[in-house]
């Protein structure tokens, strides 16, 4: 790996060579990135893709990243756990995580031998910040013997204090796999309430919320439907409040929402989640009209093409997880993955 690799272009001008190098990507994203903006993005895309080759690096981009990142420079895309798993499978020695800090920690947990970079160390998460490892220890004292199920959208330190992790897609299966009457479910209150509605297991909740999903309301969804004359399908993430989920036609994870659009091909759809999700899915389904009332995640939007390029140039900022914490967190993740294997997922 060449740690002193120079920038592959003398400048970041939109030259004919850059236009040719990025033409296939441009053709793919024209429906969501205006032609007027492409000359701004293309030089960075070309430079990043060249520097990835020099560094033996991959970019992992979350579904909430903007289209120029998601479709322009990402080698793997998806939700946080899927990204970490893909990073572990790749032969690349450098992982650039285009997402938020807990995602980079998860990638490092599953790939301890690799260099994991985050382009902006301040890219955090309101949900992950809502709980600490000390909080989990106090909950265990309050509810002795009750297992702790922790959403993957948490810090490595919180995962390390947990019995098992879960995703929004497998939360119900994980809870029921424990064979107990009640569990502590952390930290998303609304996801926990959704799980409680799908199982007889008693769910002890924590009042953590995603600042993107908690801003939606049931009245807002009813207004969207009325504005479209009822001719719209509403898809909602289970991190939304129960009143929002009650108004939705489909409730599921980001991956499940994307699959639903591909399978059902609705004429018009609203995705009740982060703004960039609709833009990224729309690229694959030009026949579907995406109505775009949405909320931005300010933390995800801290990641930009210039910051990704700078990260690859300087090999900063490296994400590290203390080995003892990483080991315990990895066990909680592996227990979750074992549930999926038993159920044939």
ZALOLO-631106 format. One record per residue (C-alpha): residue number from 1; residue in three letters; x, y, z. Coordinates in steps of 0.2 Angstrom, whole numbers. Each point is the difference from the previous one (the first is absolute). Last residue first. Layout:
! residues N
node nr:NUM	rest:ALA	xx:X	yy:Y	zz:Z
...
! end
This chain:
! residues 345
node nr:345	rest:UNK	xx:-159	yy:-78	zz:32
node nr:344	rest:UNK	xx:-2	yy:-19	zz:3
node nr:343	rest:UNK	xx:-8	yy:2	zz:18
node nr:342	rest:UNK	xx:15	yy:-8	zz:8
node nr:341	rest:UNK	xx:12	yy:11	zz:-10
node nr:340	rest:UNK	xx:-9	yy:16	zz:5
node nr:339	rest:UNK	xx:1	yy:-4	zz:18
node nr:338	rest:UNK	xx:19	yy:-4	zz:-2
node nr:337	rest:UNK	xx:2	yy:18	zz:-7
node nr:336	rest:UNK	xx:-8	yy:7	zz:16
node nr:335	rest:UNK	xx:12	yy:-10	zz:11
node nr:334	rest:UNK	xx:14	yy:6	zz:-11
node nr:333	rest:UNK	xx:-4	yy:18	zz:3
node nr:332	rest:UNK	xx:0	yy:-2	zz:19
node nr:331	rest:UNK	xx:16	yy:-10	zz:-1
node nr:330	rest:UNK	xx:8	yy:14	zz:-10
node nr:329	rest:UNK	xx:-4	yy:13	zz:13
node nr:328	rest:UNK	xx:9	yy:-11	zz:13
node nr:327	rest:UNK	xx:15	yy:-1	zz:-11
node nr:326	rest:UNK	xx:0	yy:18	zz:-5
node nr:325	rest:UNK	xx:-1	yy:6	zz:18
node nr:324	rest:UNK	xx:15	yy:-10	zz:4
node nr:323	rest:UNK	xx:9	yy:5	zz:-15
node nr:322	rest:UNK	xx:-3	yy:19	zz:2
node nr:321	rest:UNK	xx:-8	yy:6	zz:-16
node nr:320	rest:UNK	xx:9	yy:11	zz:-12
node nr:319	rest:UNK	xx:-6	yy:11	zz:-14
node nr:318	rest:UNK	xx:13	yy:8	zz:-11
node nr:317	rest:UNK	xx:-3	yy:18	zz:-6
node nr:316	rest:UNK	xx:10	yy:1	zz:-10
node nr:315	rest:UNK	xx:10	yy:-9	zz:-14
node nr:314	rest:UNK	xx:6	yy:17	zz:-6
node nr:313	rest:UNK	xx:-5	yy:-2	zz:-19
node nr:312	rest:UNK	xx:-14	yy:-12	zz:3
node nr:311	rest:UNK	xx:-8	yy:11	zz:13
node nr:310	rest:UNK	xx:2	yy:15	zz:-10
node nr:309	rest:UNK	xx:-9	yy:-8	zz:-15
node nr:308	rest:UNK	xx:-14	yy:-5	zz:12
node nr:307	rest:UNK	xx:-1	yy:17	zz:7
node nr:306	rest:UNK	xx:-1	yy:8	zz:-17
node nr:305	rest:UNK	xx:-14	yy:-12	zz:-5
node nr:304	rest:UNK	xx:-10	yy:4	zz:15
node nr:303	rest:UNK	xx:-4	yy:-8	zz:17
node nr:302	rest:UNK	xx:-8	yy:13	zz:12
node nr:301	rest:UNK	xx:-16	yy:-4	zz:-8
node nr:300	rest:UNK	xx:-2	yy:-16	zz:10
node nr:299	rest:UNK	xx:1	yy:10	zz:16
node nr:298	rest:UNK	xx:-13	yy:13	zz:-6
node nr:297	rest:UNK	xx:-13	yy:-13	zz:-4
node nr:296	rest:UNK	xx:-12	yy:8	zz:-11
node nr:295	rest:UNK	xx:-19	yy:-3	zz:1
node nr:294	rest:UNK	xx:-12	yy:-5	zz:-14
node nr:293	rest:UNK	xx:-14	yy:5	zz:-11
node nr:292	rest:UNK	xx:6	yy:-7	zz:-16
node nr:291	rest:UNK	xx:-14	yy:-7	zz:-11
node nr:290	rest:UNK	xx:9	yy:-14	zz:-10
node nr:289	rest:UNK	xx:-7	yy:-4	zz:-17
node nr:288	rest:UNK	xx:4	yy:-18	zz:-5
node nr:287	rest:UNK	xx:4	yy:-3	zz:-18
node nr:286	rest:UNK	xx:18	yy:6	zz:3
node nr:285	rest:UNK	xx:3	yy:-15	zz:12
node nr:284	rest:UNK	xx:19	yy:-2	zz:3
node nr:283	rest:UNK	xx:4	yy:18	zz:2
node nr:282	rest:UNK	xx:-15	yy:3	zz:10
node nr:281	rest:UNK	xx:7	yy:-11	zz:14
node nr:280	rest:UNK	xx:15	yy:12	zz:3
node nr:279	rest:UNK	xx:-11	yy:16	zz:-1
node nr:278	rest:UNK	xx:-13	yy:-7	zz:12
node nr:277	rest:UNK	xx:13	yy:-5	zz:13
node nr:276	rest:UNK	xx:8	yy:17	zz:-1
node nr:275	rest:UNK	xx:-14	yy:8	zz:9
node nr:274	rest:UNK	xx:1	yy:-10	zz:16
node nr:273	rest:UNK	xx:-16	yy:-11	zz:4
node nr:272	rest:UNK	xx:-18	yy:0	zz:-4
node nr:271	rest:UNK	xx:1	yy:-6	zz:-18
node nr:270	rest:UNK	xx:-15	yy:7	zz:-10
node nr:269	rest:UNK	xx:-5	yy:-10	zz:-16
node nr:268	rest:UNK	xx:-9	yy:3	zz:-16
node nr:267	rest:UNK	xx:-3	yy:-13	zz:-14
node nr:266	rest:UNK	xx:4	yy:-15	zz:11
node nr:265	rest:UNK	xx:13	yy:-12	zz:-6
node nr:264	rest:UNK	xx:-5	yy:-14	zz:12
node nr:263	rest:UNK	xx:16	yy:-10	zz:-1
node nr:262	rest:UNK	xx:13	yy:14	zz:-2
node nr:261	rest:UNK	xx:-9	yy:12	zz:12
node nr:260	rest:UNK	xx:-1	yy:-14	zz:13
node nr:259	rest:UNK	xx:18	yy:-4	zz:-2
node nr:258	rest:UNK	xx:5	yy:18	zz:4
node nr:257	rest:UNK	xx:-11	yy:1	zz:15
node nr:256	rest:UNK	xx:7	yy:-17	zz:6
node nr:255	rest:UNK	xx:18	yy:7	zz:-1
node nr:254	rest:UNK	xx:-5	yy:16	zz:9
node nr:253	rest:UNK	xx:-8	yy:-10	zz:14
node nr:252	rest:UNK	xx:-19	yy:-3	zz:-1
node nr:251	rest:UNK	xx:-18	yy:6	zz:2
node nr:250	rest:UNK	xx:-12	yy:0	zz:-15
node nr:249	rest:UNK	xx:-16	yy:8	zz:-4
node nr:248	rest:UNK	xx:4	yy:14	zz:14
node nr:247	rest:UNK	xx:-13	yy:9	zz:10
node nr:246	rest:UNK	xx:2	yy:-11	zz:16
node nr:245	rest:UNK	xx:19	yy:1	zz:-2
node nr:244	rest:UNK	xx:-1	yy:19	zz:2
node nr:243	rest:UNK	xx:-11	yy:-1	zz:16
node nr:242	rest:UNK	xx:12	yy:-13	zz:7
node nr:241	rest:UNK	xx:15	yy:12	zz:-1
node nr:240	rest:UNK	xx:13	yy:-3	zz:-13
node nr:239	rest:UNK	xx:15	yy:-11	zz:2
node nr:238	rest:UNK	xx:-10	yy:-13	zz:-8
node nr:237	rest:UNK	xx:4	yy:8	zz:-17
node nr:236	rest:UNK	xx:-15	yy:5	zz:-10
node nr:235	rest:UNK	xx:-7	yy:-4	zz:-18
node nr:234	rest:UNK	xx:-15	yy:10	zz:-6
node nr:233	rest:UNK	xx:-8	yy:-5	zz:-17
node nr:232	rest:UNK	xx:-8	yy:14	zz:-10
node nr:231	rest:UNK	xx:-16	yy:2	zz:-9
node nr:230	rest:UNK	xx:-11	yy:7	zz:14
node nr:229	rest:UNK	xx:-3	yy:16	zz:-9
node nr:228	rest:UNK	xx:19	yy:4	zz:1
node nr:227	rest:UNK	xx:-3	yy:15	zz:12
node nr:226	rest:UNK	xx:-11	yy:-11	zz:11
node nr:225	rest:UNK	xx:13	yy:-13	zz:2
node nr:224	rest:UNK	xx:13	yy:12	zz:4
node nr:223	rest:UNK	xx:-11	yy:9	zz:13
node nr:222	rest:UNK	xx:-4	yy:-17	zz:8
node nr:221	rest:UNK	xx:19	yy:-3	zz:1
node nr:220	rest:UNK	xx:2	yy:17	zz:9
node nr:219	rest:UNK	xx:-14	yy:-3	zz:12
node nr:218	rest:UNK	xx:9	yy:-16	zz:5
node nr:217	rest:UNK	xx:16	yy:9	zz:4
node nr:216	rest:UNK	xx:18	yy:0	zz:-6
node nr:215	rest:UNK	xx:13	yy:9	zz:11
node nr:214	rest:UNK	xx:4	yy:-16	zz:10
node nr:213	rest:UNK	xx:8	yy:-8	zz:-16
node nr:212	rest:UNK	xx:14	yy:12	zz:-3
node nr:211	rest:UNK	xx:4	yy:4	zz:18
node nr:210	rest:UNK	xx:2	yy:-19	zz:3
node nr:209	rest:UNK	xx:-7	yy:-3	zz:18
node nr:208	rest:UNK	xx:5	yy:-7	zz:17
node nr:207	rest:UNK	xx:-12	yy:-2	zz:14
node nr:206	rest:UNK	xx:5	yy:-17	zz:6
node nr:205	rest:UNK	xx:-13	yy:-14	zz:0
node nr:204	rest:UNK	xx:-4	yy:-16	zz:9
node nr:203	rest:UNK	xx:-8	yy:-12	zz:-12
node nr:202	rest:UNK	xx:-11	yy:-14	zz:6
node nr:201	rest:UNK	xx:0	yy:-14	zz:-12
node nr:200	rest:UNK	xx:-17	yy:-4	zz:-8
node nr:199	rest:UNK	xx:7	yy:6	zz:-17
node nr:198	rest:UNK	xx:-4	yy:12	zz:-15
node nr:197	rest:UNK	xx:-7	yy:15	zz:9
node nr:196	rest:UNK	xx:15	yy:-1	zz:12
node nr:195	rest:UNK	xx:12	yy:1	zz:-14
node nr:194	rest:UNK	xx:-8	yy:16	zz:-6
node nr:193	rest:UNK	xx:1	yy:7	zz:17
node nr:192	rest:UNK	xx:18	yy:-4	zz:0
node nr:191	rest:UNK	xx:3	yy:8	zz:-16
node nr:190	rest:UNK	xx:-8	yy:16	zz:7
node nr:189	rest:UNK	xx:10	yy:0	zz:16
node nr:188	rest:UNK	xx:17	yy:-2	zz:-9
node nr:187	rest:UNK	xx:13	yy:-5	zz:13
node nr:186	rest:UNK	xx:0	yy:-14	zz:4
node nr:185	rest:UNK	xx:-13	yy:-14	zz:4
node nr:184	rest:UNK	xx:1	yy:-8	zz:17
node nr:183	rest:UNK	xx:-8	yy:-17	zz:-1
node nr:182	rest:UNK	xx:-16	yy:-9	zz:7
node nr:181	rest:UNK	xx:-7	yy:-17	zz:0
node nr:180	rest:UNK	xx:15	yy:-9	zz:-6
node nr:179	rest:UNK	xx:4	yy:-12	zz:-14
node nr:178	rest:UNK	xx:14	yy:10	zz:-7
node nr:177	rest:UNK	xx:-4	yy:-3	zz:-18
node nr:176	rest:UNK	xx:-16	yy:11	zz:2
node nr:175	rest:UNK	xx:10	yy:16	zz:2
node nr:174	rest:UNK	xx:11	yy:-4	zz:-14
node nr:173	rest:UNK	xx:-14	yy:-5	zz:-12
node nr:172	rest:UNK	xx:-9	yy:17	zz:5
node nr:171	rest:UNK	xx:16	yy:10	zz:-3
node nr:170	rest:UNK	xx:4	yy:-8	zz:-17
node nr:169	rest:UNK	xx:-3	yy:14	zz:-12
node nr:168	rest:UNK	xx:2	yy:15	zz:12
node nr:167	rest:UNK	xx:17	yy:-8	zz:4
node nr:166	rest:UNK	xx:5	yy:-10	zz:15
node nr:165	rest:UNK	xx:14	yy:-1	zz:13
node nr:164	rest:UNK	xx:2	yy:-14	zz:14
node nr:163	rest:UNK	xx:4	yy:-1	zz:18
node nr:162	rest:UNK	xx:5	yy:19	zz:2
node nr:161	rest:UNK	xx:14	yy:9	zz:9
node nr:160	rest:UNK	xx:12	yy:-1	zz:-15
node nr:159	rest:UNK	xx:-14	yy:7	zz:-11
node nr:158	rest:UNK	xx:0	yy:15	zz:10
node nr:157	rest:UNK	xx:19	yy:3	zz:-1
node nr:156	rest:UNK	xx:0	yy:-3	zz:-18
node nr:155	rest:UNK	xx:-12	yy:14	zz:-2
node nr:154	rest:UNK	xx:-18	yy:-2	zz:-6
node nr:153	rest:UNK	xx:-11	yy:-2	zz:-15
node nr:152	rest:UNK	xx:2	yy:-19	zz:1
node nr:151	rest:UNK	xx:-15	yy:-1	zz:10
node nr:150	rest:UNK	xx:3	yy:-8	zz:17
node nr:149	rest:UNK	xx:-9	yy:-14	zz:8
node nr:148	rest:UNK	xx:4	yy:-2	zz:19
node nr:147	rest:UNK	xx:-5	yy:-15	zz:9
node nr:146	rest:UNK	xx:-10	yy:1	zz:17
node nr:145	rest:UNK	xx:10	yy:-9	zz:14
node nr:144	rest:UNK	xx:0	yy:15	zz:11
node nr:143	rest:UNK	xx:-12	yy:14	zz:-5
node nr:142	rest:UNK	xx:6	yy:16	zz:9
node nr:141	rest:UNK	xx:18	yy:-6	zz:1
node nr:140	rest:UNK	xx:0	yy:-4	zz:-19
node nr:139	rest:UNK	xx:-7	yy:17	zz:-3
node nr:138	rest:UNK	xx:14	yy:8	zz:9
node nr:137	rest:UNK	xx:13	yy:-9	zz:-10
node nr:136	rest:UNK	xx:-9	yy:5	zz:-16
node nr:135	rest:UNK	xx:0	yy:18	zz:5
node nr:134	rest:UNK	xx:19	yy:-1	zz:4
node nr:133	rest:UNK	xx:3	yy:-6	zz:-18
node nr:132	rest:UNK	xx:-8	yy:16	zz:-6
node nr:131	rest:UNK	xx:-17	yy:4	zz:-8
node nr:130	rest:UNK	xx:-8	yy:14	zz:-10
node nr:129	rest:UNK	xx:16	yy:3	zz:-10
node nr:128	rest:UNK	xx:-3	yy:-15	zz:-11
node nr:127	rest:UNK	xx:-18	yy:7	zz:-4
node nr:126	rest:UNK	xx:6	yy:18	zz:-4
node nr:125	rest:UNK	xx:14	yy:-6	zz:-11
node nr:124	rest:UNK	xx:18	yy:6	zz:-3
node nr:123	rest:UNK	xx:9	yy:7	zz:-15
node nr:122	rest:UNK	xx:13	yy:10	zz:10
node nr:121	rest:UNK	xx:14	yy:-11	zz:-5
node nr:120	rest:UNK	xx:-2	yy:5	zz:-19
node nr:119	rest:UNK	xx:7	yy:-11	zz:-13
node nr:118	rest:UNK	xx:-1	yy:-16	zz:10
node nr:117	rest:UNK	xx:15	yy:-12	zz:-3
node nr:116	rest:UNK	xx:1	yy:-18	zz:4
node nr:115	rest:UNK	xx:18	yy:-8	zz:-2
node nr:114	rest:UNK	xx:-2	yy:-19	zz:0
node nr:113	rest:UNK	xx:5	yy:-14	zz:12
node nr:112	rest:UNK	xx:-15	yy:3	zz:12
node nr:111	rest:UNK	xx:-12	yy:-3	zz:-14
node nr:110	rest:UNK	xx:-17	yy:-4	zz:9
node nr:109	rest:UNK	xx:3	yy:12	zz:14
node nr:108	rest:UNK	xx:7	yy:13	zz:-12
node nr:107	rest:UNK	xx:-15	yy:-1	zz:-11
node nr:106	rest:UNK	xx:-11	yy:2	zz:16
node nr:105	rest:UNK	xx:10	yy:15	zz:5
node nr:104	rest:UNK	xx:-2	yy:8	zz:-17
node nr:103	rest:UNK	xx:-18	yy:-2	zz:2
node nr:102	rest:UNK	xx:0	yy:8	zz:17
node nr:101	rest:UNK	xx:8	yy:15	zz:-7
node nr:100	rest:UNK	xx:-12	yy:4	zz:-14
node nr:99	rest:UNK	xx:0	yy:-4	zz:-18
node nr:98	rest:UNK	xx:12	yy:0	zz:-15
node nr:97	rest:UNK	xx:12	yy:-13	zz:8
node nr:96	rest:UNK	xx:17	yy:0	zz:-9
node nr:95	rest:UNK	xx:7	yy:-18	zz:2
node nr:94	rest:UNK	xx:18	yy:-3	zz:-3
node nr:93	rest:UNK	xx:8	yy:-17	zz:-2
node nr:92	rest:UNK	xx:-11	yy:-6	zz:-15
node nr:91	rest:UNK	xx:-3	yy:-19	zz:-1
node nr:90	rest:UNK	xx:-18	yy:2	zz:3
node nr:89	rest:UNK	xx:-10	yy:-11	zz:11
node nr:88	rest:UNK	xx:1	yy:11	zz:16
node nr:87	rest:UNK	xx:-5	yy:15	zz:-9
node nr:86	rest:UNK	xx:-15	yy:-8	zz:-6
node nr:85	rest:UNK	xx:-5	yy:-5	zz:17
node nr:84	rest:UNK	xx:2	yy:17	zz:7
node nr:83	rest:UNK	xx:-10	yy:7	zz:-15
node nr:82	rest:UNK	xx:-14	yy:-12	zz:4
node nr:81	rest:UNK	xx:0	yy:5	zz:18
node nr:80	rest:UNK	xx:-2	yy:19	zz:-4
node nr:79	rest:UNK	xx:-13	yy:-1	zz:-14
node nr:78	rest:UNK	xx:4	yy:-2	zz:-18
node nr:77	rest:UNK	xx:14	yy:5	zz:-13
node nr:76	rest:UNK	xx:16	yy:-8	zz:-5
node nr:75	rest:UNK	xx:13	yy:7	zz:-12
node nr:74	rest:UNK	xx:-5	yy:17	zz:3
node nr:73	rest:UNK	xx:7	yy:14	zz:-11
node nr:72	rest:UNK	xx:-13	yy:7	zz:-12
node nr:71	rest:UNK	xx:-17	yy:-9	zz:4
node nr:70	rest:UNK	xx:0	yy:3	zz:19
node nr:69	rest:UNK	xx:12	yy:15	zz:0
node nr:68	rest:UNK	xx:-8	yy:10	zz:-14
node nr:67	rest:UNK	xx:-17	yy:-7	zz:6
node nr:66	rest:UNK	xx:1	yy:8	zz:17
node nr:65	rest:UNK	xx:3	yy:-12	zz:15
node nr:64	rest:UNK	xx:-16	yy:-7	zz:9
node nr:63	rest:UNK	xx:2	yy:-18	zz:-6
node nr:62	rest:UNK	xx:17	yy:-1	zz:8
node nr:61	rest:UNK	xx:16	yy:0	zz:-11
node nr:60	rest:UNK	xx:15	yy:-12	zz:2
node nr:59	rest:UNK	xx:15	yy:7	zz:-10
node nr:58	rest:UNK	xx:13	yy:-13	zz:-4
node nr:57	rest:UNK	xx:19	yy:2	zz:1
node nr:56	rest:UNK	xx:15	yy:-8	zz:-7
node nr:55	rest:UNK	xx:8	yy:17	zz:1
node nr:54	rest:UNK	xx:5	yy:2	zz:-18
node nr:53	rest:UNK	xx:-17	yy:-7	zz:-6
node nr:52	rest:UNK	xx:-9	yy:11	zz:12
node nr:51	rest:UNK	xx:10	yy:15	zz:-6
node nr:50	rest:UNK	xx:-7	yy:-2	zz:-17
node nr:49	rest:UNK	xx:-18	yy:-2	zz:5
node nr:48	rest:UNK	xx:2	yy:16	zz:12
node nr:47	rest:UNK	xx:8	yy:10	zz:-14
node nr:46	rest:UNK	xx:-14	yy:-4	zz:-13
node nr:45	rest:UNK	xx:-14	yy:3	zz:13
node nr:44	rest:UNK	xx:8	yy:17	zz:5
node nr:43	rest:UNK	xx:2	yy:6	zz:-18
node nr:42	rest:UNK	xx:-18	yy:-6	zz:-4
node nr:41	rest:UNK	xx:-9	yy:9	zz:15
node nr:40	rest:UNK	xx:1	yy:19	zz:-6
node nr:39	rest:UNK	xx:-1	yy:-4	zz:-19
node nr:38	rest:UNK	xx:-16	yy:-10	zz:5
node nr:37	rest:UNK	xx:-10	yy:14	zz:8
node nr:36	rest:UNK	xx:-7	yy:8	zz:-16
node nr:35	rest:UNK	xx:-5	yy:-18	zz:-7
node nr:34	rest:UNK	xx:-12	yy:-1	zz:15
node nr:33	rest:UNK	xx:3	yy:-15	zz:12
node nr:32	rest:UNK	xx:-15	yy:-11	zz:3
node nr:31	rest:UNK	xx:-5	yy:-5	zz:-18
node nr:30	rest:UNK	xx:17	yy:2	zz:-7
node nr:29	rest:UNK	xx:7	yy:-14	zz:12
node nr:28	rest:UNK	xx:3	yy:-14	zz:-11
node nr:27	rest:UNK	xx:7	yy:10	zz:-15
node nr:26	rest:UNK	xx:11	yy:10	zz:11
node nr:25	rest:UNK	xx:7	yy:-17	zz:7
node nr:24	rest:UNK	xx:4	yy:-6	zz:-17
node nr:23	rest:UNK	xx:8	yy:17	zz:-5
node nr:22	rest:UNK	xx:12	yy:1	zz:15
node nr:21	rest:UNK	xx:16	yy:-4	zz:-9
node nr:20	rest:UNK	xx:-5	yy:9	zz:-16
node nr:19	rest:UNK	xx:-4	yy:16	zz:9
node nr:18	rest:UNK	xx:16	yy:-1	zz:10
node nr:17	rest:UNK	xx:10	yy:-2	zz:-16
node nr:16	rest:UNK	xx:-10	yy:15	zz:-8
node nr:15	rest:UNK	xx:5	yy:10	zz:15
node nr:14	rest:UNK	xx:-11	yy:6	zz:15
node nr:13	rest:UNK	xx:14	yy:7	zz:11
node nr:12	rest:UNK	xx:5	yy:-8	zz:16
node nr:11	rest:UNK	xx:18	yy:4	zz:-3
node nr:10	rest:UNK	xx:17	yy:-10	zz:-3
node nr:9	rest:UNK	xx:-10	yy:-16	zz:0
node nr:8	rest:UNK	xx:4	yy:-16	zz:9
node nr:7	rest:UNK	xx:4	yy:8	zz:17
node nr:6	rest:UNK	xx:16	yy:-7	zz:5
node nr:5	rest:UNK	xx:2	yy:-17	zz:8
node nr:4	rest:UNK	xx:11	yy:1	zz:16
node nr:3	rest:UNK	xx:-8	yy:-15	zz:9
node nr:2	rest:UNK	xx:2	yy:-11	zz:-14
node nr:1	rest:UNK	xx:-7	yy:-17	zz:5
! end
